[in-house]
Amino acid sequence: MTLRQFKTNVFIIEGSNAFATGIYFNWIFFYTQNRLHFGVSENLGLVALHGLIYTGAAWFGGWFAHRFGKFAALKIGFAIMSVALGAGNFLPFAPAQVAVMLGWTFGMCFTWATLQSLISDREPADRLPRMAGIYNIVWSGVSAVSYFVGGALLEKFGITALFWIPAAIHLVQLAHVFWLGKKEVAPEPEKIIASPIERENLSSERANPVGQKKFLRYALLANPFAYVAINTAIPMIPVVAKRFELSPTMTGVFCSVWFFVRMGAFIWFWLWPGWHYRFGILLTAKISLVVSFIALMLAPQFWILLVAQIFFGLSVGLIYYSSLYYSMHGGASKSQHGGVHEAVIGLGTLVGASVGVGANYFFPEVSGVSIWAVSGLLLGGLFALIWLRYRKENG
């Protein structure tokens, strides 16, 4: 098996992981709201627990893959995820569903950093931008499709399909990993000449006087706040859908806009190297993130909901791409760096959801208090990014 054939198989595993995790995580909050009668605080609390596990376990998953092997990590991850969701299909009780979420989250932490590492392994420097771009497009595109069709799948097969469909996919992934692990890969990377875009990308990085580590710090600070916004918005989408009287199918259609825009942003930032080492572009994305999050959550009219998703998708696309791109370039142990990248995502998820829960607890009489509290947190992240820029350049 050639290296390209091997990487194609990894992309297939990545795409199936994006579909399975998207079906479960993005739609579980409709289940908890309708079957378990969770409100906003309970759903945000579930997300906070998810973020807590993810923060620690993502780093551990990256370390495990580096220490014991990437295929071992993937096998453990997919096995745990399939067992957790299989159990969730038969346990319609709140405590059991919390345990299912936490077990599934722990298993997932063995997968994403490992897949990122497999994609970037044995790639020359001028190929890494291309591989990072394809990686982003695959997972974001399939995630968009999973949200788009998720509501229709639940209406057709029943709400418990959010358990057994991804559980079945994880089992197929497990078999795929066992098969792929037995294949021998060519010992040397294929000699592929970089495209003009990739050569321009690489040369612009070398010519830019600003160090890569500095922008990695900016991106690692910005990325958790993107996931503060994302993982506060997702569990509150059922409330938005109820406001506009959207069925699950129509929710999937109209609330997946930002998913598709994010995928388009990944394509744009993959082909256009001009965003590299441009603090102004990253700062613009952070400002847009704050404004679009508020508009998305509080949209009084349907057209505002759609427009807000466009800017939201562009913002989180650039911020995420920045973090992953620089993480994939940093250091020899890509599994561990990928684990740090994923742990930062978990931290943002934990902090954002916790702030929302706390706001609802202390100020239950204030309408939309969790949204305003999280918006304040996002604004704090914006000021922190500006402070970091000033401190590092003038301190």
Phi, psi and chi 1 to 4 in degrees:
 res  aa     phi    psi   chi1   chi2   chi3   chi4
   1 MET       -  130.1  177.8  179.8  -72.0      -
   2 THR   -76.1  164.4   66.3      -      -      -
   3 LEU   -61.6  -39.2 -176.4   62.1      -      -
   4 ARG   -63.8  -40.6  -66.5  -53.1  118.8 -157.6
   5 GLN   -65.1  -38.8  -70.2  171.2  -28.8      -
   6 PHE   -62.3  -46.2  175.1   80.5      -      -
   7 LYS   -65.4  -34.0  -66.9  -66.4  177.0   77.5
   8 THR   -61.2  -41.2  -61.9      -      -      -
   9 ASN   -64.6  -37.7  -83.3  -84.0      -      -
  10 VAL   -64.8  -40.0  176.5      -      -      -
  11 PHE   -63.3  -36.3  -77.8  128.4      -      -
  12 ILE   -64.1  -43.7  -68.0  171.7      -      -
  13 ILE   -63.5  -41.9  -64.3  171.9      -      -
  14 GLU   -59.6  -47.2  176.3 -153.7   -8.2      -
  15 GLY   -63.0  -42.6      -      -      -      -
  16 SER   -65.9  -33.4   59.8      -      -      -
  17 ASN   -66.5  -40.5 -150.8   37.2      -      -
  18 ALA   -63.1  -40.3      -      -      -      -
  19 PHE   -67.6  -47.7 -170.3   87.0      -      -
  20 ALA   -64.7  -47.1      -      -      -      -
  21 THR   -67.3  -33.2   55.7      -      -      -
  22 GLY   -66.8  -42.4      -      -      -      -
  23 ILE   -61.2  -44.3  -70.9  -67.2      -      -
  24 TYR   -74.1  -59.1  172.8   67.4      -      -
  25 PHE   -67.5  -38.3 -173.3   77.1      -      -
  26 ASN   -76.2  -17.8  -67.9  -26.2      -      -
  27 TRP  -116.3   -6.0  -68.6   94.5      -      -
  28 ILE   -62.6  -26.2 -176.3   62.0      -      -
  29 PHE   -76.2  -21.9  -55.2  104.7      -      -
  30 PHE   -70.4  -38.3  -73.8   83.0      -      -
  31 TYR   -64.0  -49.2  177.2   92.2      -      -
  32 THR   -65.5  -33.5   56.3      -      -      -
  33 GLN   -71.7  -43.5  177.2  177.7  -82.2      -
  34 ASN   -87.2  -35.5  -64.5  -35.4      -      -
  35 ARG   -96.2  -36.6  -68.1  -70.9 -177.4   89.5
  36 LEU  -105.8   -3.2  -55.5 -179.7      -      -
  37 HIS    60.6   37.9  -51.3  -66.5      -      -
  38 PHE   -73.0  142.4  -80.5   16.1      -      -
  39 GLY   -98.1 -168.1      -      -      -      -
  40 VAL   -60.1  -43.8  170.3      -      -      -
  41 SER   -64.0  -42.4  -69.2      -      -      -
  42 GLU   -66.2  -41.8  -69.9   80.5    4.9      -
  43 ASN   -64.9  -42.0  -85.7  -17.8      -      -
  44 LEU   -66.3  -34.8  -73.0  175.1      -      -
  45 GLY   -63.9  -38.2      -      -      -      -
  46 LEU   -63.7  -40.3 -174.3   58.5      -      -
  47 VAL   -65.2  -39.2  171.9      -      -      -
  48 ALA   -62.0  -42.2      -      -      -      -
  49 LEU   -64.4  -40.3  -70.2  173.8      -      -
  50 HIS   -57.8  -46.0  161.9   78.6      -      -
  51 GLY   -65.5  -36.2      -      -      -      -
  52 LEU   -62.8  -48.0  177.6   63.3      -      -
  53 ILE   -64.6  -43.4  -63.4  -63.3      -      -
  54 TYR   -63.7  -37.6 -157.3   90.6      -      -
  55 THR   -59.9  -48.0  -59.4      -      -      -
  56 GLY   -79.2  -42.9      -      -      -      -
  57 ALA   -72.6  -27.8      -      -      -      -
  58 ALA   -65.2  -43.8      -      -      -      -
  59 TRP   -62.7  -43.4  176.5   87.7      -      -
  60 PHE   -63.0  -39.8  175.3   77.0      -      -
  61 GLY   -63.0  -40.0      -      -      -      -
  62 GLY   -65.7  -41.7      -      -      -      -
  63 TRP   -64.4  -41.9  172.2   85.2      -      -
  64 PHE   -62.1  -43.9 -175.9   93.8      -      -
  65 ALA   -62.6  -38.6      -      -      -      -
  66 HIS   -69.0  -36.6  175.7   65.9      -      -
  67 ARG   -84.6  -41.0  178.1   66.2  176.6   81.5
  68 PHE  -114.4   -4.1  -62.9  101.7      -      -
  69 GLY   111.8  142.8      -      -      -      -
  70 LYS   -69.5  -39.2  -60.4  175.8 -178.2   64.7
  71 PHE   -68.7  -35.0  -75.1  100.2      -      -
  72 ALA   -62.5  -42.1      -      -      -      -
  73 ALA   -63.3  -44.8      -      -      -      -
  74 LEU   -63.8  -41.3  -69.6  176.9      -      -
  75 LYS   -61.1  -45.6  -70.1  171.5 -174.1  176.4
  76 ILE   -62.8  -45.3  -70.1  173.6      -      -
  77 GLY   -61.1  -50.9      -      -      -      -
  78 PHE   -67.7  -34.1  -66.6  137.7      -      -
  79 ALA   -64.9  -46.3      -      -      -      -
  80 ILE   -63.3  -43.6  -67.1  174.3      -      -
  81 MET   -63.1  -43.0  -66.1  163.9   80.1      -
  82 SER   -67.4  -40.4   61.6      -      -      -
  83 VAL   -65.5  -43.9  169.6      -      -      -
  84 ALA   -60.5  -48.1      -      -      -      -
  85 LEU   -72.6  -32.4  -65.9 -174.7      -      -
  86 GLY   -60.7  -40.9      -      -      -      -
  87 ALA   -67.6  -39.0      -      -      -      -
  88 GLY   -60.4  -27.8      -      -      -      -
  89 ASN   -64.3  -23.3 -169.7   45.5      -      -
  90 PHE  -115.6    8.7  -59.2  101.9      -      -
  91 LEU  -126.9   78.4  -61.0  171.3      -      -
  92 PRO   -82.7   49.7   32.4  -34.9      -      -
  93 PHE  -126.1  144.4  -46.3  106.1      -      -
  94 ALA   -57.0  -51.1      -      -      -      -
  95 PRO   -60.2  -39.2  -22.9   34.6      -      -
  96 ALA   -65.6  -39.5      -      -      -      -
  97 GLN   -68.1  -33.1  -72.2  -58.6  -41.1      -
  98 VAL   -64.3  -43.1  172.2      -      -      -
  99 ALA   -64.6  -38.7      -      -      -      -
 100 VAL   -61.2  -46.2  166.5      -      -      -
 101 MET   -59.8  -44.6  166.8   67.1   83.4      -
 102 LEU   -70.0  -40.1  -60.4 -175.0      -      -
 103 GLY   -65.0  -43.7      -      -      -      -
 104 TRP   -62.3  -40.7  174.0   84.2      -      -
 105 THR   -62.0  -44.0  -60.6      -      -      -
 106 PHE   -60.8  -43.3 -178.5   74.7      -      -
 107 GLY   -63.7  -40.5      -      -      -      -
 108 MET   -62.1  -28.8 -176.8  172.5   59.9      -
 109 CYS   -67.2  -12.1  -69.1      -      -      -
 110 PHE   -88.9   -4.6  -72.4   86.3      -      -
 111 THR  -105.2  -52.3   64.5      -      -      -
 112 TRP   -67.0  -48.8  -74.6  119.4      -      -
 113 ALA   -62.0  -35.3      -      -      -      -
 114 THR   -67.1  -42.9  -53.6      -      -      -
 115 LEU   -64.6  -40.0  -69.2  169.1      -      -
 116 GLN   -59.5  -41.6  -67.4  164.7   18.5      -
 117 SER   -66.3  -43.6  175.9      -      -      -
 118 LEU   -61.5  -35.9  -74.7  170.9      -      -
 119 ILE   -68.3  -37.0  -70.9  -58.6      -      -
 120 SER   -92.4  -14.3   57.1      -      -      -
 121 ASP   -59.9  140.4  -82.7   -7.2      -      -
 122 ARG    61.3   25.3  -61.9  170.6   63.5  180.0
 123 GLU  -103.1  131.8  -64.1  -69.4  -19.5      -
 124 PRO   -66.4  162.5   23.3  -32.1      -      -
 125 ALA   -57.3  -37.0      -      -      -      -
 126 ASP   -77.9   -5.9   60.7  -11.1      -      -
 127 ARG  -100.1  -18.5  -72.5  -80.0  -61.9  175.7
 128 LEU   -60.7  -42.2  -86.1  173.2      -      -
 129 PRO   -58.4  -39.2  -25.0   35.7      -      -
 130 ARG   -65.3  -45.0  175.7  180.0  175.8   83.3
 131 MET   -66.3  -40.2  -58.6  -51.7  -71.0      -
 132 ALA   -62.6  -39.1      -      -      -      -
 133 GLY   -64.8  -46.7      -      -      -      -
 134 ILE   -63.4  -42.8  -62.7  173.9      -      -
 135 TYR   -55.4  -48.3  175.9   87.0      -      -
 136 ASN   -64.0  -41.6  -76.8  -22.6      -      -
 137 ILE   -66.1  -39.9  -67.8  166.7      -      -
 138 VAL   -63.2  -54.6  169.1      -      -      -
 139 TRP   -69.4  -37.9   76.1 -102.7      -      -
 140 SER   -71.4  -38.0   62.5      -      -      -
 141 GLY   -66.0  -44.8      -      -      -      -
 142 VAL   -69.1  -36.1  176.7      -      -      -
 143 SER   -61.0  -41.1  -67.7      -      -      -
 144 ALA   -61.9  -44.7      -      -      -      -
 145 VAL   -63.6  -40.5  171.4      -      -      -
 146 SER   -63.1  -38.2   75.0      -      -      -
 147 TYR   -72.4  -38.5 -159.5   91.0      -      -
 148 PHE   -60.5  -43.4 -175.1   82.2      -      -
 149 VAL   -96.1  -10.2  -54.9      -      -      -
 150 GLY   -58.7  -46.4      -      -      -      -
 151 GLY   -61.0  -41.4      -      -      -      -
 152 ALA   -64.8  -39.7      -      -      -      -
 153 LEU   -63.0  -40.6  -70.7  175.4      -      -
 154 LEU   -69.1  -35.8  -61.0 -171.4      -      -
 155 GLU   -68.5  -35.8  -73.6 -161.5   58.0      -
 156 LYS   -78.4  -43.3 -178.8  173.9  178.7   59.6
 157 PHE  -106.0   -3.9  -62.3  109.6      -      -
 158 GLY    97.4  155.5      -      -      -      -
 159 ILE   -65.9  -24.5 -168.9  125.3      -      -
 160 THR   -71.6   -5.6   56.0      -      -      -
 161 ALA   -61.8  -21.4      -      -      -      -
 162 LEU   -69.6  -11.8   67.9   87.7      -      -
 163 PHE   -96.3  -55.3  -61.9  109.3      -      -
 164 TRP   -76.7  -27.0   60.5  -98.9      -      -
 165 ILE   -65.7  -53.5  -71.9  178.4      -      -
 166 PRO   -66.4  -32.2   17.5  -28.9      -      -
 167 ALA   -60.6  -42.3      -      -      -      -
 168 ALA   -64.9  -39.8      -      -      -      -
 169 ILE   -64.2  -41.4  -67.4  173.2      -      -
 170 HIS   -63.1  -34.8  -69.2  -39.8      -      -
 171 LEU   -65.8  -41.2  -75.3  175.5      -      -
 172 VAL   -63.3  -41.0  173.0      -      -      -
 173 GLN   -60.5  -41.1  -70.3  176.6  -64.0      -
 174 LEU   -59.9  -45.7 -176.8   59.8      -      -
 175 ALA   -63.7  -38.9      -      -      -      -
 176 HIS   -62.1  -42.1 -166.2  169.4      -      -
 177 VAL   -66.4  -41.4  169.3      -      -      -
 178 PHE   -59.7  -43.1  -90.4  100.7      -      -
 179 TRP   -65.9  -45.4  172.4   81.8      -      -
 180 LEU   -67.6  -33.7 -172.1   60.5      -      -
 181 GLY   -66.3  -18.8      -      -      -      -
 182 LYS   -89.4   -7.0  -64.3  177.8 -179.5  179.3
 183 LYS   -85.3  141.6  -62.6  -65.6 -179.5 -179.8
 184 GLU   -91.1  135.4  -68.3 -172.4    5.6      -
 185 VAL  -107.8  144.3 -177.8      -      -      -
 186 ALA   -50.7  134.7      -      -      -      -
 187 PRO   -68.0  -22.8   23.7  -34.0      -      -
 188 GLU  -116.6  143.4  -65.3  -65.5  -28.0      -
 189 PRO   -60.6  146.4  -18.4   30.0      -      -
 190 GLU   -68.0  142.2  -63.6  176.0   -3.5      -
 191 LYS   -83.3  102.2  -58.4  -61.7 -177.2 -179.1
 192 ILE  -118.9  128.6  -59.7  174.9      -      -
 193 ILE   -79.2  131.6  -60.6  174.8      -      -
 194 ALA   -65.2  146.3      -      -      -      -
 195 SER   -72.7  165.2   68.3      -      -      -
 196 PRO   -56.4  -38.4  -26.8   34.8      -      -
 197 ILE   -63.6  -43.7  -71.4  176.0      -      -
 198 GLU   -67.2  -37.1  -69.1  163.4  -14.0      -
 199 ARG   -66.3  -40.1  -72.0 -163.0  -62.1  -89.5
 200 GLU   -64.5  -41.2  179.4 -174.4   -6.8      -
 201 ASN   -57.9  -52.3 -163.9  -19.3      -      -
 202 LEU   -63.2  -44.9 -175.7   62.2      -      -
 203 SER   -66.2  -35.0   63.6      -      -      -
 204 SER   -66.1  -34.6   68.2      -      -      -
 205 GLU   -66.1  -43.3  -69.5  172.9    6.4      -
 206 ARG   -68.8  -32.3  -72.3  174.1  173.4  167.7
 207 ALA   -82.6  -21.0      -      -      -      -
 208 ASN   -72.1  128.5 -162.3  -62.2      -      -
 209 PRO   -73.8  -17.2   27.4  -34.6      -      -
 210 VAL   -79.0  130.1 -179.3      -      -      -
 211 GLY   -67.7  147.9      -      -      -      -
 212 GLN   -63.4  -36.6 -178.1 -174.7    8.6      -
 213 LYS   -62.7  -34.2  -70.3 -175.8  178.5  178.9
 214 LYS   -64.2  -44.5 -178.8  177.4  -66.2 -174.3
 215 PHE   -74.6  -24.8  -88.3   79.0      -      -
 216 LEU   -64.2  -40.1  176.2   57.4      -      -
 217 ARG   -62.2  -44.5  -66.3 -170.4 -165.9  102.2
 218 TYR   -58.3  -46.4  -62.9  158.1      -      -
 219 ALA   -68.0  -39.9      -      -      -      -
 220 LEU   -68.0  -26.5  -71.9  177.0      -      -
 221 LEU   -76.2  -41.4  172.8   63.8      -      -
 222 ALA   -72.3  -37.3      -      -      -      -
 223 ASN   -62.1  -42.3 -161.1   38.8      -      -
 224 PRO   -61.4  -30.2   17.2  -30.4      -      -
 225 PHE   -73.0  -29.2  -72.5   96.5      -      -
 226 ALA   -63.2  -39.4      -      -      -      -
 227 TYR   -80.1  -20.2  -84.5   83.8      -      -
 228 VAL   -56.9  -48.0  164.9      -      -      -
 229 ALA   -69.3  -47.6      -      -      -      -
 230 ILE   -61.0  -50.1  -69.2  172.1      -      -
 231 ASN   -87.4    4.4  -72.4  -32.3      -      -
 232 THR   -93.2  -37.3  -59.4      -      -      -
 233 ALA   -67.4  -45.2      -      -      -      -
 234 ILE   -58.6  -48.9  -73.3  175.7      -      -
 235 PRO   -70.5  -12.3   23.8  -34.1      -      -
 236 MET   -99.5   -3.8  -64.6 -176.0   71.1      -
 237 ILE   -59.3  -37.6  -73.5  -63.0      -      -
 238 PRO   -56.1  -33.8  -28.2   36.9      -      -
 239 VAL   -69.2  -43.0  176.7      -      -      -
 240 VAL   -62.6  -42.9  175.4      -      -      -
 241 ALA   -62.2  -39.6      -      -      -      -
 242 LYS   -65.5  -37.1 -173.1  175.5 -178.5  179.4
 243 ARG   -60.8  -39.7 -176.8 -167.8  -46.8  153.9
 244 PHE   -98.5    9.4  -69.3  103.7      -      -
 245 GLU    55.0   49.2  -59.9 -179.1  -12.4      -
 246 LEU   -94.9  134.2  -62.1  175.2      -      -
 247 SER   -72.1  166.7   67.1      -      -      -
 248 PRO   -55.0  -41.4  -29.2   36.1      -      -
 249 THR   -62.7  -46.2  -62.5      -      -      -
 250 MET   -70.6  -29.8  -70.2  -61.2  100.0      -
 251 THR   -61.9  -44.7  -59.9      -      -      -
 252 GLY   -60.7  -38.1      -      -      -      -
 253 VAL   -71.3  -50.6  171.1      -      -      -
 254 PHE   -90.0  -21.8  -68.0  112.8      -      -
 255 CYS   -98.7    6.5  -66.0      -      -      -
 256 SER   -95.2    2.0   63.2      -      -      -
 257 VAL   -55.6  -47.0  171.8      -      -      -
 258 TRP   -67.1  -28.4   76.4  -93.4      -      -
 259 PHE   -62.2  -46.0  -74.2   86.4      -      -
 260 PHE   -70.6  -35.5  -74.6  103.6      -      -
 261 VAL   -65.4  -40.0  172.7      -      -      -
 262 ARG   -59.9  -42.9  178.9  176.8   61.5 -179.2
 263 MET   -61.3  -44.4  177.6 -170.5   66.3      -
 264 GLY   -61.2  -36.6      -      -      -      -
 265 ALA   -64.4  -39.7      -      -      -      -
 266 PHE   -62.1  -40.6  -74.5  156.4      -      -
 267 ILE   -63.5  -44.6  -63.7  173.4      -      -
 268 TRP   -60.3  -49.6  179.2   18.3      -      -
 269 PHE   -72.9  -20.8  -61.0  133.1      -      -
 270 TRP   -72.1  -42.4  174.5   37.6      -      -
 271 LEU   -83.3  -24.5  -62.8  176.4      -      -
 272 TRP  -111.8  108.8  176.4   58.7      -      -
 273 PRO   -81.0    0.2   30.3  -34.7      -      -
 274 GLY   -66.5  -16.0      -      -      -      -
 275 TRP   -80.0  -13.6   61.1  -87.0      -      -
 276 HIS   -65.1  132.7  -75.7 -149.4      -      -
 277 TYR    60.8   28.7  -58.7  105.0      -      -
 278 ARG  -111.6  100.0  -59.2  -72.9 -177.5   85.7
 279 PHE   -64.8  -35.5 -178.8   77.3      -      -
 280 GLY   -60.6  -35.9      -      -      -      -
 281 ILE   -70.1  -42.9  -66.2  177.3      -      -
 282 LEU   -63.4  -40.6 -178.0   60.3      -      -
 283 LEU   -63.9  -40.8  179.8   62.6      -      -
 284 THR   -61.5  -40.1  -60.7      -      -      -
 285 ALA   -63.2  -38.8      -      -      -      -
 286 LYS   -66.2  -41.7  -75.4  -76.2  -67.8 -179.8
 287 ILE   -63.5  -44.8  -64.6  171.1      -      -
 288 SER   -61.9  -35.1  175.6      -      -      -
 289 LEU   -61.0  -44.9  177.7   68.9      -      -
 290 VAL   -62.5  -50.0  178.6      -      -      -
 291 VAL   -66.6  -45.4  176.0      -      -      -
 292 SER   -68.9  -32.5   61.1      -      -      -
 293 PHE   -62.6  -47.0  171.5   78.1      -      -
 294 ILE   -61.2  -45.1  -64.0  172.1      -      -
 295 ALA   -64.0  -39.1      -      -      -      -
 296 LEU   -65.2  -43.2  173.5   59.9      -      -
 297 MET   -76.2  -31.5  -68.8  -69.4   92.7      -
 298 LEU  -112.5   10.3  -60.5  176.6      -      -
 299 ALA   -51.7  118.6      -      -      -      -
 300 PRO   -82.9  -18.1   30.2  -33.4      -      -
 301 GLN  -129.2  153.1  -62.5  179.2   11.7      -
 302 PHE   -65.0  -37.6 -165.7   67.4      -      -
 303 TRP   -66.0  -31.5   70.1  -91.8      -      -
 304 ILE   -67.5  -39.3  -64.2  177.9      -      -
 305 LEU   -57.1  -42.7  175.7   68.4      -      -
 306 LEU   -71.7  -44.7  -61.7  179.6      -      -
 307 VAL   -64.9  -41.1  172.3      -      -      -
 308 ALA   -59.7  -37.5      -      -      -      -
 309 GLN   -65.4  -31.9  -71.1 -173.8   73.6      -
 310 ILE   -62.9  -49.4  -66.4  173.8      -      -
 311 PHE   -71.5  -33.2  -72.8   95.3      -      -
 312 PHE   -63.5  -45.8 -169.3   74.1      -      -
 313 GLY   -63.5  -41.4      -      -      -      -
 314 LEU   -64.1  -40.9  -72.1  171.4      -      -
 315 SER   -66.2  -52.8  -58.7      -      -      -
 316 VAL   -68.1  -27.2  -61.9      -      -      -
 317 GLY   -63.2  -48.8      -      -      -      -
 318 LEU   -66.8  -42.4  176.2   65.2      -      -
 319 ILE   -65.5  -45.1  -67.3  169.8      -      -
 320 TYR   -64.7  -45.5  176.7   89.6      -      -
 321 TYR   -58.6  -40.2 -154.7  136.5      -      -
 322 SER   -60.2  -46.6  -61.7      -      -      -
 323 SER   -65.3  -47.9  176.6      -      -      -
 324 LEU   -67.1  -42.1  178.7   61.7      -      -
 325 TYR   -59.9  -48.7  179.5   80.3      -      -
 326 TYR   -73.6  -30.2  -65.5  123.1      -      -
 327 SER   -65.4  -37.4  -68.9      -      -      -
 328 MET   -70.6  -17.7  -71.6  178.8   75.5      -
 329 HIS   -95.4   -8.1  -80.3   74.3      -      -
 330 GLY   -96.8  109.8      -      -      -      -
 331 GLY    85.6  169.8      -      -      -      -
 332 ALA   -82.4  -30.8      -      -      -      -
 333 SER   -92.0   90.8  173.4      -      -      -
 334 LYS   -71.0  -29.6  -64.2  179.6  175.8   65.4
 335 SER   -62.1  -44.6  -64.1      -      -      -
 336 GLN   -69.8  -39.9  -71.1 -179.1  -64.0      -
 337 HIS   -65.8  -39.1  -82.5  -89.8      -      -
 338 GLY   -62.7  -35.6      -      -      -      -
 339 GLY   -64.0  -40.0      -      -      -      -
 340 VAL   -63.4  -43.8  171.4      -      -      -
 341 HIS   -56.5  -45.8  166.5   79.8      -      -
 342 GLU   -71.4  -36.3  -65.7  -63.7  -37.5      -
 343 ALA   -63.6  -36.4      -      -      -      -
 344 VAL   -63.8  -38.7  166.0      -      -      -
 345 ILE   -60.1  -45.3  -70.9  174.7      -      -
 346 GLY   -61.7  -38.7      -      -      -      -
 347 LEU   -62.6  -44.2 -179.8   61.6      -      -
 348 GLY   -61.5  -41.0      -      -      -      -
 349 THR   -62.2  -46.1  -59.8      -      -      -
 350 LEU   -61.5  -50.8  167.7   63.3      -      -
 351 VAL   -66.5  -45.0  172.4      -      -      -
 352 GLY   -61.4  -49.4      -      -      -      -
 353 ALA   -64.8  -38.1      -      -      -      -
 354 SER   -64.5  -40.1  -62.2      -      -      -
 355 VAL   -62.3  -42.0  166.6      -      -      -
 356 GLY   -62.6  -43.3      -      -      -      -
 357 VAL   -63.8  -45.5  171.4      -      -      -
 358 GLY   -61.2  -41.3      -      -      -      -
 359 ALA   -62.9  -42.1      -      -      -      -
 360 ASN   -66.0  -33.9  -83.9  -29.7      -      -
 361 TYR   -71.1  -44.4  178.7   80.3      -      -
 362 PHE   -85.5  -26.2  -71.7  107.1      -      -
 363 PHE  -131.0   60.2  -53.9   99.6      -      -
 364 PRO   -65.9  -20.7   26.4  -35.4      -      -
 365 GLU   -82.1  -10.7   71.7  -76.5   -5.4      -
 366 VAL   -89.7  121.6  179.5      -      -      -
 367 SER   -67.4  130.5  177.4      -      -      -
 368 GLY    66.6   25.5      -      -      -      -
 369 VAL   -64.1  -34.6   64.4      -      -      -
 370 SER   -65.5  -35.6   58.1      -      -      -
 371 ILE   -66.0  -44.5  -62.7  171.6      -      -
 372 TRP   -69.1  -34.9  -69.2  113.9      -      -
 373 ALA   -66.1  -44.3      -      -      -      -
 374 VAL   -66.8  -36.5  171.8      -      -      -
 375 SER   -61.5  -39.8  -60.5      -      -      -
 376 GLY   -63.4  -37.6      -      -      -      -
 377 LEU   -64.1  -42.5 -178.7   62.0      -      -
 378 LEU   -62.5  -39.2  -65.4  176.4      -      -
 379 LEU   -65.1  -37.8 -167.1   61.1      -      -
 380 GLY   -62.4  -37.6      -      -      -      -
 381 GLY   -64.3  -36.0      -      -      -      -
 382 LEU   -63.0  -47.0  172.1   61.8      -      -
 383 PHE   -66.1  -34.8  -69.7  136.6      -      -
 384 ALA   -64.7  -38.5      -      -      -      -
 385 LEU   -64.1  -43.0 -180.0   64.5      -      -
 386 ILE   -63.6  -42.7  -64.0  172.2      -      -
 387 TRP   -61.8  -43.2  172.6   83.1      -      -
 388 LEU   -62.1  -40.4 -178.9   63.5      -      -
 389 ARG   -61.9  -48.2  168.8   76.3  168.8 -171.9
 390 TYR   -65.4  -44.2  177.3   80.6      -      -
 391 ARG   -65.1  -42.2  176.8  178.2  177.3  -88.2
 392 LYS   -72.7  -28.9  -70.7  -62.2 -179.9 -179.0
 393 GLU   -93.7  -18.8  -67.5 -168.9   -7.3      -
 394 ASN  -127.5   -5.3  -62.6  -75.9      -      -
 395 GLY   -88.4      -      -      -      -      -
